[in-house]
Amino acid sequence: MSGKSKQKLPREGSQARRIYDYLKQGNTLTSYEAFATLGIVKFSNRISDLRNKYGIEIYQRTIRSPNNSRVRWDEFSLFPFDESGAE
């Protein structure tokens, strides 16, 4: 057993908890949406906290812009993405 125990959930009202609650409703989030919707700037740090500190499984996929294959961003979810329509 490792000496580092995982906490159950982030404390109520924290940025990590706001992200968790938003994702738990079935929503997905990008860093832009986290800022625009939840006012969270360091989104990647909070995702890391949820994964590493709280042991919450978070799914991630990379989206590419249809207009420019070099433009891409990550999208996060608590639930697996349905990739059945993907190429």
PyMOL commands that set and color helices and strands:
alter all, ss='L'
color gray80, all
select helices_A, chain A and resi 15-24+31-38+43-53
alter helices_A, ss='H'
color red, helices_A
select strands_A, chain A and resi 59-64+72-77
alter strands_A, ss='S'
color yellow, strands_A
deselect
rebuild
show_as cartoon
